[in-house]
Amino acid sequence: MLIALNLKDLQKENLDLKRKLSIAKIWMEREVKSQVDKISKKEFSQMPPKTKDAYI
């Protein structure tokens, strides 16, 4: 009985951790995309006009 209870607790904890990992993964992907976009905009704004024209 004790083993079955521990197994159920571990399975519940495993599901909870998988859910939290999924949420963290989605958040991290969004954060990385945001930072890449921010860096790209900063680099583009610092380019000389001729380089910007060639870039576009």
Secondary structure, 3 states (H helix, E strand, C coil): CHHHHHHHHHHHHHHHHHHHHHHHHHHHHHHHHHHHHHHHHHHHHCCCHHHHHHHC
